[in-house]
Amino acid sequence: MTFVVDNTDEIFKIAESEKFEIISEPTDTFYGQRRLLLKDPNGTLVDISSPIKDFEF
């Protein structure tokens, strides 16, 4: 499941404080997204992404 949000880093802070299982901390992708992977309490893999401001190929 993927959610596109304004700020992936803010969601990361919330996920940490709520003790979600973090699979991958926020990182920048080559295609212009900042991406976080986590598992929700039911074990579902969740992709949280936000566009990188002013990104150009």
NUSEDO-176162 format. One line per field, with one value per atom (N, C-alpha, C, O, CB): residue in one letter; x, y, z. Coordinates in nm, 2 decimals, decimal comma. Atoms other than C-alpha are relative to their C-alpha. Glycine has a CB too. Example, Ala and Ser with C-alpha at 12.3 -4.5 7.8 and 13.67 -1.06 7.14 Angstrom:
BEGIN
resn: [A:A:A:A:A:S:S:S:S:S]
px: [0,09:1,23:0,09:0,19:-0,10:-0,09:1,37:-0,08:-0,03:0,04]
py: [-0,12:-0,45:0,12:0,12:0,00:-0,11:-0,11:0,11:0,22:0,05]
pz: [0,00:0,78:0,00:0,07:0,12:0,00:0,71:0,08:0,09:-0,14]
% end
This chain:
BEGIN
resn: [M:M:M:M:M:T:T:T:T:T:F:F:F:F:F:V:V:V:V:V:V:V:V:V:V:D:D:D:D:D:N:N:N:N:N:T:T:T:T:T:D:D:D:D:D:E:E:E:E:E:I:I:I:I:I:F:F:F:F:F:K:K:K:K:K:I:I:I:I:I:A:A:A:A:A:E:E:E:E:E:S:S:S:S:S:E:E:E:E:E:K:K:K:K:K:F:F:F:F:F:E:E:E:E:E:I:I:I:I:I:I:I:I:I:I:S:S:S:S:S:E:E:E:E:E:P:P:P:P:P:T:T:T:T:T:D:D:D:D:D:T:T:T:T:T:F:F:F:F:F:Y:Y:Y:Y:Y:G:G:G:G:G:Q:Q:Q:Q:Q:R:R:R:R:R:R:R:R:R:R:L:L:L:L:L:L:L:L:L:L:L:L:L:L:L:K:K:K:K:K:D:D:D:D:D:P:P:P:P:P:N:N:N:N:N:G:G:G:G:G:T:T:T:T:T:L:L:L:L:L:V:V:V:V:V:D:D:D:D:D:I:I:I:I:I:S:S:S:S:S:S:S:S:S:S:P:P:P:P:P:I:I:I:I:I:K:K:K:K:K:D:D:D:D:D:F:F:F:F:F:E:E:E:E:E:F:F:F:F:F]
px: [0,09:0,00:0,09:0,19:-0,10:-0,08:0,14:-0,09:-0,20:0,06:0,06:0,05:0,10:0,22:-0,03:-0,08:0,18:-0,04:-0,15:-0,02:0,03:0,22:0,09:0,18:0,04:-0,08:0,37:0,14:0,24:-0,07:-0,13:0,66:0,02:-0,03:0,01:-0,03:0,79:0,07:0,04:0,08:-0,08:1,02:-0,09:-0,07:0,10:0,09:0,73:-0,08:-0,09:-0,11:0,07:0,55:0,10:0,06:-0,05:-0,11:0,88:0,00:0,01:0,13:-0,01:0,89:-0,12:-0,11:0,01:0,12:0,53:0,00:-0,03:-0,13:-0,01:0,59:0,09:0,07:0,04:-0,09:0,89:-0,06:-0,05:0,13:0,06:0,70:-0,11:-0,14:-0,05:0,11:0,41:0,05:-0,03:-0,10:-0,06:0,66:-0,04:-0,05:-0,04:0,02:0,58:0,13:0,24:-0,05:-0,13:0,83:0,04:-0,02:-0,03:-0,06:1,05:0,08:0,18:0,09:-0,07:1,17:0,11:0,23:-0,09:-0,10:1,36:-0,03:-0,14:0,00:0,01:1,42:-0,01:0,02:0,12:0,02:1,34:0,13:0,24:-0,05:-0,11:1,57:-0,05:-0,17:0,07:0,03:1,58:0,02:0,12:0,08:-0,01:1,51:0,06:0,06:-0,13:-0,05:1,66:-0,11:-0,08:0,08:0,11:1,32:-0,08:-0,19:-0,10:0,06:1,24:-0,09:-0,17:-0,06:0,08:1,07:0,08:0,19:-0,10:-0,06:1,16:-0,09:-0,21:0,01:0,08:1,05:0,03:0,15:0,02:-0,01:0,99:-0,08:-0,19:-0,06:0,07:0,89:-0,02:0,07:0,07:0,03:0,72:-0,11:-0,17:-0,05:0,11:0,48:-0,10:-0,06:0,06:0,11:0,15:-0,01:0,04:-0,13:0,02:0,04:-0,05:-0,03:-0,09:0,04:-0,12:0,10:0,07:-0,13:-0,11:0,20:0,00:0,07:-0,01:0,01:0,10:0,12:0,14:-0,13:-0,10:0,39:-0,06:-0,15:0,09:0,05:0,33:0,11:0,22:-0,07:-0,10:0,52:-0,05:-0,16:0,02:0,04:0,51:0,10:0,22:0,01:-0,08:0,64:-0,04:-0,16:0,00:0,03:0,67:0,09:0,20:0,01:-0,08:0,79:0,11:0,09:-0,08:-0,11:1,13:-0,01:-0,03:0,14:0,02:1,09:0,11:0,23:-0,01:-0,09:1,25:0,08:0,19:0,08:-0,07:1,36:0,00:-0,11:-0,05:-0,01:1,48:0,09:0,19:0,06:-0,08:1,61:0,12:0,20:-0,09]
py: [-0,12:0,00:0,12:0,13:0,00:-0,12:0,34:0,12:0,14:0,02:-0,13:0,68:0,11:0,10:0,01:-0,11:1,00:0,12:0,15:0,05:-0,10:1,27:0,12:0,12:-0,05:-0,12:1,62:-0,01:0,04:0,12:0,01:1,53:-0,14:-0,17:0,11:0,13:1,18:0,00:-0,09:-0,08:-0,01:1,28:0,02:-0,04:0,11:-0,01:1,39:-0,13:-0,16:0,11:0,13:1,06:-0,10:-0,18:-0,06:0,09:0,88:0,03:-0,07:0,03:-0,04:1,07:-0,06:-0,11:0,15:0,05:0,97:-0,15:-0,21:0,04:0,14:0,61:-0,05:-0,15:-0,05:0,04:0,59:0,01:-0,08:0,08:-0,03:0,74:-0,10:-0,13:0,14:0,10:0,49:-0,14:-0,24:0,03:0,13:0,20:-0,09:-0,21:-0,07:0,08:0,09:-0,06:-0,01:0,09:0,06:-0,15:0,07:0,07:-0,15:-0,08:0,06:-0,10:-0,16:0,12:0,08:-0,14:0,07:0,02:-0,06:-0,08:0,14:0,15:0,20:-0,02:-0,14:0,49:0,09:0,04:0,05:-0,09:0,79:0,01:0,04:0,13:-0,01:0,79:0,06:0,05:-0,14:-0,06:0,98:-0,10:-0,17:0,13:0,09:0,78:0,07:0,20:-0,07:-0,06:0,84:0,06:0,14:-0,10:-0,05:0,92:0,11:0,15:-0,11:-0,13:1,22:-0,02:0,07:0,07:0,02:1,07:-0,02:-0,08:-0,13:0,03:1,06:-0,11:-0,09:0,12:0,12:0,71:-0,06:-0,06:-0,10:0,07:0,54:-0,13:-0,13:0,09:0,13:0,17:-0,04:-0,04:-0,11:0,05:0,04:-0,11:-0,13:0,11:0,09:-0,23:0,05:0,10:-0,14:-0,04:-0,15:-0,11:-0,22:0,03:0,10:-0,34:-0,13:-0,23:0,06:0,12:-0,60:-0,07:-0,18:0,02:0,06:-0,67:0,04:-0,01:-0,14:-0,04:-0,49:0,10:0,19:0,07:-0,08:-0,33:0,13:0,13:-0,06:-0,13:0,05:0,08:0,10:0,07:-0,09:0,28:0,14:0,17:-0,04:-0,14:0,64:0,08:0,07:0,05:-0,08:0,88:0,14:0,18:-0,07:-0,14:1,25:0,04:0,00:0,09:-0,05:1,43:0,09:0,16:0,08:-0,08:1,59:0,14:0,14:-0,06:-0,14:1,97:0,03:0,01:0,10:-0,05:2,11:-0,11:-0,08:0,11:0,11:1,76:0,01:0,04:-0,13:0,01:1,74:-0,12:-0,15:0,13:0,12:1,44:0,06:-0,02:-0,08]
pz: [0,00:0,00:0,00:0,07:0,12:0,01:-0,09:0,03:-0,01:-0,14:-0,03:0,05:-0,04:-0,01:0,16:0,04:-0,10:0,10:0,11:-0,15:-0,10:0,17:-0,03:-0,12:0,14:0,02:0,19:0,05:0,00:0,06:-0,06:0,42:0,06:0,17:0,11:-0,04:0,46:0,14:0,22:-0,10:-0,13:0,75:0,12:0,23:-0,01:-0,11:0,96:0,03:0,15:-0,03:-0,02:0,91:0,07:0,15:-0,13:-0,06:1,00:0,15:0,23:-0,06:-0,14:1,34:0,07:0,18:0,02:-0,06:1,41:0,01:0,11:-0,08:0,00:1,31:0,11:0,18:-0,14:-0,10:1,54:0,14:0,22:-0,01:-0,14:1,84:0,03:0,14:0,01:-0,02:1,78:-0,01:0,00:-0,11:0,00:1,76:-0,12:-0,10:0,13:0,12:1,41:-0,04:-0,01:-0,12:0,04:1,26:-0,13:-0,23:-0,03:0,11:1,03:-0,08:-0,03:0,05:0,09:0,73:-0,07:-0,08:-0,11:0,06:0,56:0,04:0,01:-0,15:-0,04:0,70:-0,13:-0,24:0,09:0,11:0,47:-0,08:-0,03:0,04:0,10:0,16:-0,13:-0,16:-0,03:0,13:-0,17:-0,11:-0,11:-0,02:0,11:-0,48:-0,12:-0,13:-0,03:0,12:-0,82:-0,09:-0,18:-0,09:0,08:-0,96:0,07:0,03:-0,03:-0,06:-0,73:0,12:0,14:-0,10:-0,12:-0,43:0,13:0,12:-0,02:-0,13:-0,06:0,05:0,06:0,10:-0,02:0,05:0,14:0,18:-0,11:-0,12:0,38:-0,01:-0,06:0,12:-0,01:0,43:0,14:0,22:-0,09:-0,14:0,74:-0,01:-0,11:0,09:-0,02:0,86:0,10:0,20:0,04:-0,10:1,02:0,10:0,09:-0,08:-0,10:1,33:-0,05:0,02:0,11:0,06:1,11:-0,09:-0,14:-0,07:0,08:0,92:-0,14:-0,22:0,01:0,14:0,60:-0,03:0,05:-0,03:0,04:0,42:-0,05:-0,14:-0,11:0,04:0,38:-0,06:0,01:0,12:0,07:0,14:0,02:-0,03:-0,15:-0,02:0,24:-0,08:-0,07:0,16:0,09:-0,03:-0,01:0,01:-0,14:0,03:-0,09:-0,12:-0,12:0,12:0,11:-0,40:0,05:0,15:-0,10:-0,04:-0,37:-0,07:-0,19:-0,03:0,05:-0,41:-0,10:-0,08:0,11:0,11:-0,73:-0,06:-0,11:0,05:0,05:-0,84:-0,16:-0,22:0,04:0,15:-1,21:-0,04:0,03:-0,05:0,06:-1,41:-0,07:-0,12:-0,10]
% end
